[in-house]
Amino acid sequence: MDVVSGTVVYLLMWWWVFLMSLPFGVRTVEDPVAGHAPSAPARPMLWRKMAATTVIAAVLTAIINWIIASRIISLDMVGG
């Protein structure tokens, strides 16, 4: 996988994992301030989720790169 393809795969994996991690550990405020959404998280912990997402996306990208490089799955298999 070349640099551009690797970057695209990493960015897609990063956003996919980040959006999946957003609901984890979220607790709502018991007494919301007037004008705030009652479903808004009290402490979303975004920096922690971003750090975990970076590591997980890097591991997933490395696995995908290994699968492509070792030809476990290739476009020749997909085509008829």
Contacts in CASP RR format, 6 or more apart in sequence:
PFRMAT RR
TARGET T0000
AUTHOR 0000-0000-0000
METHOD contacts of the structure
MODEL  1
MDVVSGTVVYLLMWWWVFLMSLPFGVRTVEDPVAGHAPSAPARPMLWRKM
AATTVIAAVLTAIINWIIASRIISLDMVGG
1 9 0 8 1.000
1 64 0 8 1.000
1 65 0 8 1.000
1 68 0 8 1.000
1 69 0 8 1.000
6 61 0 8 1.000
6 65 0 8 1.000
9 61 0 8 1.000
9 64 0 8 1.000
9 65 0 8 1.000
10 57 0 8 1.000
10 58 0 8 1.000
10 61 0 8 1.000
13 56 0 8 1.000
13 57 0 8 1.000
13 60 0 8 1.000
13 61 0 8 1.000
13 64 0 8 1.000
14 53 0 8 1.000
14 54 0 8 1.000
14 57 0 8 1.000
16 57 0 8 1.000
17 53 0 8 1.000
17 56 0 8 1.000
17 57 0 8 1.000
17 60 0 8 1.000
18 49 0 8 1.000
18 50 0 8 1.000
18 53 0 8 1.000
21 49 0 8 1.000
21 52 0 8 1.000
21 53 0 8 1.000
22 44 0 8 1.000
22 49 0 8 1.000
24 49 0 8 1.000
25 45 0 8 1.000
26 41 0 8 1.000
26 44 0 8 1.000
27 41 0 8 1.000
27 42 0 8 1.000
27 43 0 8 1.000
28 38 0 8 1.000
28 39 0 8 1.000
28 40 0 8 1.000
28 41 0 8 1.000
28 42 0 8 1.000
29 36 0 8 1.000
29 38 0 8 1.000
29 40 0 8 1.000
29 41 0 8 1.000
29 42 0 8 1.000
32 38 0 8 1.000
32 40 0 8 1.000
67 73 0 8 1.000
68 74 0 8 1.000
END
